[in-house]
Amino acid sequence: AEALATDVGKWKVFNEKVVFTNGCFDILHLGHIDYLSKAADLGDKLVIGVNTDASVSTLKGSSRPIIQEETRLAKLASLVFVDAVILFGEGTPQKLIHTLKPDVLVKGGDYTVDTIVGADYILDAGGSVKVIPFLDGHSSTHYIQKIKNE
């Protein structure tokens, strides 16, 4: 995280606005692509915190993740509008947010600003917090159920 924090600091020196989001991104689908591209549009650099396999299991249950962390990282890093990806194993990205100090914190449509971890910290630092609505009909859980029913 320290190396990425150094990169973020360099970007900020050049007045580049850094956007941070996080999640499991287990089965990458159109909803993720839509959400992440809209997040990227809110600044100059997009950084994604990705839950480790262990933290996904804690959050989603022992049958998850479907896709291992190395693959999830590689898929996200390959997106043209993503500038950095980083794993985190804590229950929330609070520590990572404090380390990276992004200008914009973004989460998906099931959140409100008052329920986003790190929102107070970012707002107090003069940054902004945004909620991007989900694209209807797309979720990893939906696709996993569809596969199970086949």
MDTraj code that builds the backbone (N, CA, C; nanometers):
import mdtraj as md
import numpy as np

residues = "ALA GLU ALA LEU ALA THR ASP VAL GLY LYS TRP LYS VAL PHE ASN GLU LYS VAL VAL PHE THR ASN GLY CYS PHE ASP ILE LEU HIS LEU GLY HIS ILE ASP TYR LEU SER LYS ALA ALA ASP LEU GLY ASP LYS LEU VAL ILE GLY VAL ASN THR ASP ALA SER VAL SER THR LEU LYS GLY SER SER ARG PRO ILE ILE GLN GLU GLU THR ARG LEU ALA LYS LEU ALA SER LEU VAL PHE VAL ASP ALA VAL ILE LEU PHE GLY GLU GLY THR PRO GLN LYS LEU ILE HIS THR LEU LYS PRO ASP VAL LEU VAL LYS GLY GLY ASP TYR THR VAL ASP THR ILE VAL GLY ALA ASP TYR ILE LEU ASP ALA GLY GLY SER VAL LYS VAL ILE PRO PHE LEU ASP GLY HIS SER SER THR HIS TYR ILE GLN LYS ILE LYS ASN GLU".split()
xyz = np.array([
    [0.0826, -0.1199, 0.0000],
    [0.0000, 0.0000, 0.0000],
    [0.0869, 0.1262, 0.0000],
    [0.2028, 0.1166, 0.0632],
    [0.2902, 0.2344, 0.0701],
    [0.3412, 0.2749, -0.0681],
    [0.3754, 0.1760, -0.1519],
    [0.4223, 0.2068, -0.2875],
    [0.3118, 0.2746, -0.3684],
    [0.1902, 0.2247, -0.3547],
    [0.0779, 0.2861, -0.4256],
    [0.0512, 0.4261, -0.3704],
    [0.0651, 0.4430, -0.2386],
    [0.0467, 0.5756, -0.1789],
    [0.1482, 0.6749, -0.2367],
    [0.2694, 0.6282, -0.2632],
    [0.3716, 0.7134, -0.3261],
    [0.3276, 0.7537, -0.4661],
    [0.2753, 0.6573, -0.5422],
    [0.2246, 0.6879, -0.6774],
    [0.1107, 0.7890, -0.6707],
    [0.0186, 0.7682, -0.5782],
    [-0.0952, 0.8595, -0.5628],
    [-0.0440, 0.9995, -0.5305],
    [0.0542, 1.0078, -0.4431],
    [0.1136, 1.1370, -0.4093],
    [0.1739, 1.2059, -0.5307],
    [0.2407, 1.1296, -0.6149],
    [0.2995, 1.1856, -0.7383],
    [0.1898, 1.2358, -0.8318],
    [0.0811, 1.1586, -0.8446],
    [-0.0290, 1.2014, -0.9310],
    [-0.0855, 1.3338, -0.8810],
    [-0.1001, 1.3443, -0.7498],
    [-0.1571, 1.4668, -0.6923],
    [-0.0666, 1.5877, -0.7139],
    [0.0647, 1.5661, -0.7135],
    [0.1588, 1.6754, -0.7399],
    [0.1294, 1.7377, -0.8770],
    [0.0857, 1.6547, -0.9698],
    [0.0526, 1.7014, -1.1055],
    [-0.0959, 1.7352, -1.1196],
    [-0.1599, 1.7600, -1.0046],
    [-0.3016, 1.7997, -0.9994],
    [-0.3957, 1.7003, -1.0642],
    [-0.3609, 1.5731, -1.0562],
    [-0.4499, 1.4694, -1.1076],
    [-0.5420, 1.4240, -0.9938],
    [-0.6703, 1.4242, -1.0222],
    [-0.7713, 1.3864, -0.9224],
    [-0.7783, 1.2336, -0.9157],
    [-0.7607, 1.1807, -0.7946],
    [-0.7573, 1.0364, -0.7725],
    [-0.8917, 0.9886, -0.7179],
    [-0.9484, 0.8905, -0.7856],
    [-1.0762, 0.8300, -0.7481],
    [-1.0475, 0.6912, -0.6915],
    [-1.1140, 0.6574, -0.5812],
    [-1.0975, 0.5259, -0.5193],
    [-1.2329, 0.4589, -0.5045],
    [-1.2365, 0.3312, -0.5367],
    [-1.3516, 0.2482, -0.5072],
    [-1.3009, 0.1127, -0.4635],
    [-1.3908, 0.0306, -0.4153],
    [-1.3487, -0.1026, -0.3702],
    [-1.4636, -0.2012, -0.3843],
    [-1.4271, -0.3286, -0.3804],
    [-1.5270, -0.4332, -0.3862],
    [-1.4652, -0.5687, -0.4092],
    [-1.5518, -0.6683, -0.4223],
    [-1.5085, -0.8063, -0.4461],
    [-1.4814, -0.8311, -0.5943],
    [-1.5709, -0.7816, -0.6802],
    [-1.5599, -0.7989, -0.8249],
    [-1.5350, -0.9454, -0.8603],
    [-1.6196, -1.0312, -0.8032],
    [-1.5998, -1.1754, -0.8172],
    [-1.6159, -1.2206, -0.9618],
    [-1.7322, -1.2020, -1.0170],
    [-1.7545, -1.2375, -1.1582],
    [-1.7744, -1.1052, -1.2318],
    [-1.6704, -1.0614, -1.3018],
    [-1.6737, -0.9310, -1.3682],
    [-1.7814, -0.9312, -1.4767],
    [-1.8762, -0.8375, -1.4675],
    [-1.9888, -0.8324, -1.5600],
    [-2.0169, -0.6881, -1.6015],
    [-2.1149, -0.6694, -1.6877],
    [-2.1463, -0.5376, -1.7421],
    [-2.1770, -0.4353, -1.6332],
    [-2.2426, -0.4764, -1.5265],
    [-2.2709, -0.3842, -1.4171],
    [-2.1419, -0.3279, -1.3576],
    [-2.0409, -0.4150, -1.3402],
    [-1.9113, -0.3683, -1.2905],
    [-1.8464, -0.2707, -1.3885],
    [-1.8476, -0.3057, -1.5158],
    [-1.7840, -0.2212, -1.6183],
    [-1.8509, -0.0836, -1.6213],
    [-1.9818, -0.0809, -1.6184],
    [-2.0565, 0.0447, -1.6186],
    [-2.0206, 0.1280, -1.4953],
    [-2.0239, 0.0661, -1.3796],
    [-1.9934, 0.1337, -1.2532],
    [-1.8502, 0.1874, -1.2521],
    [-1.7550, 0.1038, -1.2902],
    [-1.6143, 0.1451, -1.2861],
    [-1.5826, 0.2532, -1.3891],
    [-1.6436, 0.2453, -1.5065],
    [-1.6176, 0.3498, -1.6069],
    [-1.6757, 0.4833, -1.5615],
    [-1.7909, 0.4799, -1.4962],
    [-1.8500, 0.6038, -1.4426],
    [-1.7655, 0.6576, -1.3271],
    [-1.7116, 0.5692, -1.2455],
    [-1.6218, 0.6113, -1.1373],
    [-1.4974, 0.6777, -1.1963],
    [-1.4409, 0.6181, -1.2997],
    [-1.3206, 0.6729, -1.3641],
    [-1.3470, 0.8121, -1.4200],
    [-1.4677, 0.8357, -1.4680],
    [-1.5034, 0.9664, -1.5248],
    [-1.5043, 1.0777, -1.4199],
    [-1.5018, 1.0426, -1.2911],
    [-1.5065, 1.1419, -1.1846],
    [-1.3691, 1.2013, -1.1515],
    [-1.2659, 1.1530, -1.2181],
    [-1.1311, 1.2032, -1.1914],
    [-1.0346, 1.1677, -1.3013],
    [-0.9063, 1.1741, -1.2678],
    [-0.7999, 1.1466, -1.3658],
    [-0.7393, 1.0078, -1.3495],
    [-0.7411, 0.9544, -1.2284],
    [-0.6815, 0.8234, -1.1988],
    [-0.7807, 0.7422, -1.1170],
    [-0.8016, 0.6163, -1.1555],
    [-0.8917, 0.5279, -1.0813],
    [-0.8114, 0.4185, -1.0124],
    [-0.8290, 0.4088, -0.8810],
    [-0.7656, 0.3056, -0.7993],
    [-0.8762, 0.2180, -0.7417],
    [-0.8581, 0.0864, -0.7531],
    [-0.9585, -0.0075, -0.7022],
    [-0.8980, -0.0941, -0.5928],
    [-0.9601, -0.0910, -0.4755],
    [-0.9267, -0.1830, -0.3677],
    [-1.0086, -0.3092, -0.3869],
    [-0.9411, -0.4238, -0.3882],
    [-1.0071, -0.5508, -0.4154],
    [-0.9958, -0.6412, -0.2926],
    [-1.1094, -0.6923, -0.2477],
    [-1.1093, -0.7826, -0.1326],
    [-1.0298, -0.9090, -0.1628],
    [-0.9489, -0.9518, -0.0662],
    [-0.8785, -1.0798, -0.0785],
    [-0.9803, -1.1933, -0.0805],
    [-0.9351, -1.3109, -0.1218],
    [-1.0234, -1.4277, -0.1213],
    [-1.0810, -1.4519, 0.0185],
    [-0.9962, -1.4405, 0.1209],
    [-1.0419, -1.4648, 0.2581],
    [-1.1495, -1.3647, 0.2988],
    [-1.1310, -1.2377, 0.2626],
    [-1.2314, -1.1381, 0.3027],
    [-1.3605, -1.1529, 0.2226],
    [-1.3519, -1.1994, 0.0976],
    [-1.4736, -1.2270, 0.0197],
    [-1.5527, -1.3391, 0.0874],
    [-1.4842, -1.4438, 0.1302],
    [-1.5519, -1.5550, 0.1989],
    [-1.6213, -1.5074, 0.3250],
    [-1.5555, -1.4187, 0.3987],
    [-1.6152, -1.3647, 0.5210],
    [-1.7404, -1.2835, 0.4881],
    [-1.7344, -1.2030, 0.3816],
    [-1.8469, -1.1169, 0.3443],
    [-1.9608, -1.1916, 0.2756],
    [-1.9259, -1.2840, 0.1866],
    [-2.0257, -1.3446, 0.0979],
    [-2.0594, -1.4904, 0.1290],
    [-1.9790, -1.5552, 0.2144],
    [-2.0029, -1.6958, 0.2453],
    [-1.8926, -1.7842, 0.1913],
    [-1.8873, -1.9062, 0.2436],
    [-1.7759, -1.9970, 0.2139],
    [-1.7690, -2.0434, 0.0688],
    [-1.8771, -2.0296, -0.0069],
    [-1.8740, -2.0705, -0.1478],
    [-1.8142, -1.9628, -0.2392],
    [-1.7808, -1.8483, -0.1831],
    [-1.7253, -1.7384, -0.2600],
    [-1.5841, -1.7104, -0.2115],
    [-1.4966, -1.6574, -0.2938],
    [-1.5251, -1.6135, -0.4296],
    [-1.5243, -1.7305, -0.5284],
    [-1.5847, -1.7079, -0.6411],
    [-1.5821, -1.8031, -0.7513],
    [-1.4473, -1.7893, -0.8231],
    [-1.4065, -1.6666, -0.8446],
    [-1.2820, -1.6344, -0.9158],
    [-1.1759, -1.5930, -0.8135],
    [-1.0572, -1.6507, -0.8232],
    [-0.9495, -1.6233, -0.7278],
    [-0.8955, -1.4816, -0.7414],
    [-0.8370, -1.4307, -0.6330],
    [-0.7937, -1.2912, -0.6258],
    [-0.6951, -1.2510, -0.7348],
    [-0.6012, -1.3382, -0.7703],
    [-0.5039, -1.3015, -0.8738],
    [-0.5736, -1.2742, -1.0068],
    [-0.6733, -1.3553, -1.0392],
    [-0.7483, -1.3381, -1.1639],
    [-0.8356, -1.2140, -1.1574],
    [-0.8999, -1.1921, -1.0423],
    [-0.9834, -1.0723, -1.0271],
    [-0.8991, -0.9463, -1.0426],
    [-0.7802, -0.9457, -0.9838],
    [-0.6894, -0.8308, -0.9977],
    [-0.6484, -0.8102, -1.1430],
    [-0.6096, -0.9183, -1.2103],
    [-0.5630, -0.9084, -1.3493],
    [-0.6740, -0.8573, -1.4413],
    [-0.7963, -0.9052, -1.4220],
    [-0.9083, -0.8592, -1.5047],
    [-0.9313, -0.7098, -1.4864],
    [-0.9345, -0.6649, -1.3617],
    [-0.9586, -0.5230, -1.3351],
    [-0.8437, -0.4370, -1.3874],
    [-0.7205, -0.4825, -1.3666],
    [-0.6036, -0.4063, -1.4114],
    [-0.5987, -0.3941, -1.5630],
    [-0.6610, -0.4865, -1.6336],
    [-0.6575, -0.4839, -1.7797],
    [-0.7543, -0.3820, -1.8404],
    [-0.8455, -0.3296, -1.7592],
    [-0.9404, -0.2304, -1.8102],
    [-0.8682, -0.0990, -1.8369],
    [-0.8922, -0.0411, -1.9520],
    [-0.8174, 0.0759, -1.9968],
    [-0.8328, 0.1957, -1.9038],
    [-0.9436, 0.2060, -1.8329],
    [-0.9678, 0.3216, -1.7473],
    [-0.9261, 0.2985, -1.6016],
    [-0.8620, 0.1858, -1.5725],
    [-0.8148, 0.1551, -1.4373],
    [-0.6646, 0.1822, -1.4308],
    [-0.6239, 0.2597, -1.3305],
    [-0.4829, 0.2959, -1.3166],
    [-0.4082, 0.2121, -1.2146],
    [-0.4772, 0.1568, -1.1155],
    [-0.4116, 0.0732, -1.0150],
    [-0.5148, -0.0130, -0.9445],
    [-0.4712, -0.1323, -0.9058],
    [-0.5525, -0.2217, -0.8240],
    [-0.4676, -0.2663, -0.7062],
    [-0.5326, -0.2893, -0.5933],
    [-0.4601, -0.3323, -0.4734],
    [-0.5505, -0.4200, -0.3888],
    [-0.4934, -0.5279, -0.3369],
    [-0.5689, -0.6171, -0.2484],
    [-0.5748, -0.5602, -0.1075],
    [-0.6863, -0.5873, -0.0400],
    [-0.6941, -0.5577, 0.1033],
    [-0.7718, -0.6692, 0.1706],
    [-0.7270, -0.7058, 0.2903],
    [-0.7873, -0.8188, 0.3595],
    [-0.8700, -0.7825, 0.4797],
    [-0.8688, -0.6556, 0.5183],
    [-0.9485, -0.6128, 0.6318],
    [-1.0978, -0.6170, 0.5962],
    [-1.1804, -0.6080, 0.6978],
    [-1.3248, -0.6098, 0.6760],
    [-1.3752, -0.4911, 0.5974],
    [-1.3046, -0.3787, 0.6080],
    [-1.3401, -0.2584, 0.5320],
    [-1.2118, -0.1983, 0.4736],
    [-1.2252, -0.1086, 0.3760],
    [-1.1071, -0.0442, 0.3181],
    [-1.0624, 0.0809, 0.3948],
    [-1.1092, 0.0982, 0.5179],
    [-1.0793, 0.2189, 0.5958],
    [-0.9288, 0.2501, 0.5994],
    [-0.8485, 0.1514, 0.6354],
    [-0.7029, 0.1710, 0.6460],
    [-0.6441, 0.2114, 0.5106],
    [-0.6881, 0.1465, 0.4052],
    [-0.6399, 0.1758, 0.2706],
    [-0.6771, 0.3176, 0.2284],
    [-0.7981, 0.3588, 0.2600],
    [-0.8435, 0.4949, 0.2274],
    [-0.7575, 0.5981, 0.3006],
    [-0.7266, 0.5715, 0.4258],
    [-0.6430, 0.6635, 0.5036],
    [-0.4998, 0.6671, 0.4489],
    [-0.4515, 0.5539, 0.3992],
    [-0.3160, 0.5475, 0.3433],
    [-0.3078, 0.6193, 0.2089],
    [-0.4071, 0.5975, 0.1223],
    [-0.4028, 0.6518, -0.0138],
    [-0.4512, 0.7965, -0.0237],
    [-0.5435, 0.8351, 0.0630],
    [-0.5983, 0.9711, 0.0638],
    [-0.6504, 1.0148, -0.0745],
    [-0.7455, 0.9399, -0.1316],
    [-0.7996, 0.9785, -0.2627],
    [-0.8808, 1.1077, -0.2546],
    [-0.8996, 1.1697, -0.3696],
    [-0.9797, 1.2925, -0.3769],
    [-1.1286, 1.2624, -0.3817],
    [-1.1629, 1.1480, -0.4424],
    [-1.3029, 1.1090, -0.4599],
    [-1.3174, 0.9640, -0.4149],
    [-1.4174, 0.9386, -0.3319],
    [-1.4506, 0.8042, -0.2866],
    [-1.5831, 0.7665, -0.3509],
    [-1.5890, 0.6483, -0.4121],
    [-1.7075, 0.6070, -0.4880],
    [-1.7530, 0.4680, -0.4437],
    [-1.8853, 0.4515, -0.4316],
    [-1.9438, 0.3201, -0.4072],
    [-2.0675, 0.3050, -0.4952],
    [-2.1167, 0.1803, -0.5024],
    [-2.2322, 0.1504, -0.5853],
    [-2.3637, 0.1842, -0.5196],
    [-2.4700, 0.1728, -0.5973],
    [-2.6029, 0.2204, -0.5638],
    [-2.6709, 0.1700, -0.4394],
    [-2.6209, 0.0638, -0.3758],
    [-2.6858, 0.0176, -0.2534],
    [-2.6336, 0.0903, -0.1301],
    [-2.5484, 0.1887, -0.1509],
    [-2.4933, 0.2687, -0.0408],
    [-2.5526, 0.4095, -0.0429],
    [-2.5395, 0.4770, 0.0712],
    [-2.5650, 0.6204, 0.0802],
    [-2.4380, 0.6801, 0.1396],
    [-2.4176, 0.8087, 0.1208],
    [-2.2941, 0.8711, 0.1682],
    [-2.2704, 0.8407, 0.3162],
    [-2.3756, 0.8410, 0.3957],
    [-2.3575, 0.8174, 0.5392],
    [-2.3262, 0.6720, 0.5743],
    [-2.3375, 0.5796, 0.4799],
    [-2.3036, 0.4394, 0.5069],
    [-2.1730, 0.3966, 0.4405],
    [-2.1056, 0.4861, 0.3723],
    [-1.9810, 0.4520, 0.3031],
    [-1.8636, 0.4665, 0.3997],
    [-1.7900, 0.3572, 0.4173],
    [-1.6713, 0.3582, 0.5030],
    [-1.5694, 0.4567, 0.4462],
    [-1.5210, 0.5447, 0.5318],
    [-1.4206, 0.6425, 0.4903],
    [-1.4769, 0.7731, 0.4394],
    [-1.6082, 0.7821, 0.4255],
    [-1.6700, 0.9033, 0.3700],
    [-1.6392, 1.0256, 0.4547],
    [-1.6539, 1.0151, 0.5857],
    [-1.6261, 1.1293, 0.6739],
    [-1.4831, 1.1776, 0.6577],
    [-1.3896, 1.0825, 0.6511],
    [-1.2480, 1.1154, 0.6367],
    [-1.2226, 1.1937, 0.5078],
    [-1.2796, 1.1458, 0.3965],
    [-1.2598, 1.2105, 0.2661],
    [-1.3260, 1.3479, 0.2645],
    [-1.4476, 1.3573, 0.3157],
    [-1.5175, 1.4862, 0.3195],
    [-1.4435, 1.5868, 0.4078],
    [-1.3936, 1.5429, 0.5232],
    [-1.3188, 1.6314, 0.6131],
    [-1.1902, 1.6815, 0.5485],
    [-1.1338, 1.6007, 0.4571],
    [-1.0098, 1.6383, 0.3880],
    [-1.0370, 1.7259, 0.2644],
    [-1.1654, 1.7571, 0.2396],
    [-1.1995, 1.8420, 0.1260],
    [-1.2315, 1.7659, -0.0016],
    [-1.2375, 1.6333, 0.0085],
    [-1.2703, 1.5518, -0.1081],
    [-1.4201, 1.5353, -0.1239],
    [-1.4583, 1.4474, -0.2156],
    [-1.6004, 1.4232, -0.2384],
    [-1.6306, 1.2739, -0.2347],
    [-1.7568, 1.2425, -0.2082],
    [-1.8042, 1.1053, -0.2008],
    [-1.9236, 1.0930, -0.2942],
    [-1.9207, 0.9933, -0.3809],
    [-2.0259, 0.9755, -0.4815],
    [-2.0832, 0.8346, -0.4752],
    [-2.2127, 0.8248, -0.5034],
    [-2.2799, 0.6959, -0.5164],
    [-2.3258, 0.6838, -0.6606],
    [-2.2854, 0.5742, -0.7259],
    [-2.3229, 0.5504, -0.8657],
    [-2.4303, 0.4418, -0.8683],
    [-2.5454, 0.4712, -0.9285],
    [-2.6530, 0.3713, -0.9329],
    [-2.6102, 0.2439, -1.0063],
    [-2.6604, 0.1312, -0.9575],
    [-2.6343, 0.0036, -1.0227],
    [-2.7063, -0.0038, -1.1564],
    [-2.6499, -0.0790, -1.2477],
    [-2.7138, -0.1100, -1.3741],
    [-2.8073, -0.2279, -1.3463],
    [-2.9367, -0.2083, -1.3652],
    [-3.0344, -0.3122, -1.3320],
    [-3.0063, -0.4440, -1.4038],
    [-3.0301, -0.5531, -1.3322],
    [-3.0218, -0.6861, -1.3914],
    [-2.8831, -0.7463, -1.3954],
    [-2.7855, -0.6792, -1.3321],
    [-2.6490, -0.7312, -1.3352],
    [-2.5920, -0.7351, -1.1940],
    [-2.5638, -0.8567, -1.1470],
    [-2.4954, -0.8753, -1.0197],
    [-2.4279, -1.0112, -1.0227],
    [-2.3177, -1.0246, -0.9498],
    [-2.2504, -1.1539, -0.9439],
    [-2.3440, -1.2598, -0.8886],
    [-2.4210, -1.2257, -0.7854],
    [-2.5148, -1.3203, -0.7250],
    [-2.6161, -1.3686, -0.8287],
    [-2.6666, -1.2763, -0.9118],
    [-2.7617, -1.3117, -1.0172],
    [-2.6993, -1.4130, -1.1142],
    [-2.5768, -1.3863, -1.1578],
    [-2.5120, -1.4762, -1.2537],
    [-2.4786, -1.6105, -1.1911],
    [-2.4391, -1.6120, -1.0647],
    [-2.4098, -1.7378, -0.9958],
    [-2.5364, -1.8222, -0.9855],
    [-2.6503, -1.7601, -0.9514],
    [-2.7774, -1.8326, -0.9450],
    [-2.8157, -1.8875, -1.0814],
    [-2.7942, -1.8094, -1.1856],
    [-2.8265, -1.8534, -1.3206],
    [-2.7443, -1.9780, -1.3580],
    [-2.6166, -1.9773, -1.3234],
    [-2.5301, -2.0920, -1.3515],
    [-2.5770, -2.2135, -1.2717],
    [-2.6103, -2.1952, -1.1454],
    [-2.6574, -2.3061, -1.0605],
    [-2.7846, -2.3676, -1.1134],
    [-2.8696, -2.2855, -1.1756],
    [-2.9982, -2.3345, -1.2260],
    [-2.9878, -2.4023, -1.3607],
    [-2.8711, -2.3968, -1.4241],
    [-2.8544, -2.4603, -1.5554],
    [-2.8453, -2.6103, -1.5445],
])
top = md.Topology()
chain = top.add_chain()
for i, resn in enumerate(residues, 1):
    res = top.add_residue(resn, chain, resSeq=i)
    for name in ("N", "CA", "C"):
        top.add_atom(name, md.element.get_by_symbol(name[0]), res)
traj = md.Trajectory(xyz[None], top)
